[in-house]
Amino acid sequence: MRRASRLLLLAALLPVVAAAETHVVRIEGMQFVPATITVHRGDRVTWRNQDMVPHTATAAGAFDTGLVAPEKAASHVMDKAGRYPYACTLHPGMKGEVVVQ
């Protein structure tokens, strides 16, 4: 019984590790929706292109989805905390931001 009590105590002291989540940013109407998204380190952001033309989601030095064709998606796992403004390299007026906590 003492061993079981020690194991329970040890389990209670271990940090709780949250499971990584996937967040979706829609690309529609020549916009990123939502324009700003807040995620946790280790979470995945997926951009789904619902427009009729290809787009990218590119944050210089941080991530680049490459071309995302219509009806396709691309993802990136956010592994560093910070603010990451990004844009579509084909349509520079399309801007968004990923905030990683």
C-alpha positions, 0 to 999 in steps of 0.5 A: 500500500505504501508503494501505491501511495507514493506513486499517487503522490508522484503522479500528483506532483508531475506537471500536466502536459496539455495536448497540442491542438490544431487551429484552422485559418480559412483563406476566403475572400482574399483574407485570412479568417481570423486575421489574428490567431493565438495558439500555444507552443506545439500547436498546429496552424492549418491554412485552408484555401477556400478561394479560387486562386492559390495563396501562401502564408509566409512569415519571414524566417519563421514559416512558409506554407508554399503555394496552397492551391484552391481547396487545399490546405497547409500546416505548420507547428508553432514551436517558438513563442512570439508574434508572427505577422505573415502575408500572402506573397502573391497578394501582399495586402492579405495579412495575418498574425499568429501569436504563440504563447 
